[in-house]
């Protein structure tokens, strides 16, 4: 079922899968929570809501990505998600991007739909609040107007997309189920989520 709202400007989807997963000790993008590599699972979820969907990755990862999925390579080394988002906005800057990290195994379509329904186009981003009230940059709709702010942070060597959001005009909302925003970055967190899913 297509849930795009055609009265709004186009929305593309991006799966952030270019991290080095140092704390996890294995590539988080290829973990299989639901019988499919997570980078593809998230991409398939996004396809329900977005015009086009891409997987963001480092250049050395490109050949390992299934050819059925579109890829955007990171232009900048060692700049984390912020560099990946800037690379993406350079790739296509005439639409908004729904950016989701590949380490959110409890994320579901209900949460994504809620974010899109609450999208505000006259700010640089629409995002969820974390438990401590800060913006969660890795499940966020970034509008084209965000690019200059992200580029400025990148040029200053400030690689935190959360800090960009904290200083900018954004719309921040509460997730219907905060558990869906749970990041899994370590083996211990992985075991915890595996137990929850069982």
Protein Blocks (a to p, Z undefined) as FASTA:
>chain_A
ZZbdfkbccddddddfkbghlmnopafklpcfkopafklmmmmmmmmmmmbdcddddfkl
mmmpcfkbccdddfbghkljmlmmmmmmmmpmcbccddddfklmkbcfklmmmmmmmpcf
kbcbdcdddfkopacfkbccddfklmmmmmmmmmnopabfklmmmmmccdddddfblmlm
pccfbfklmmmmmmmmZZ
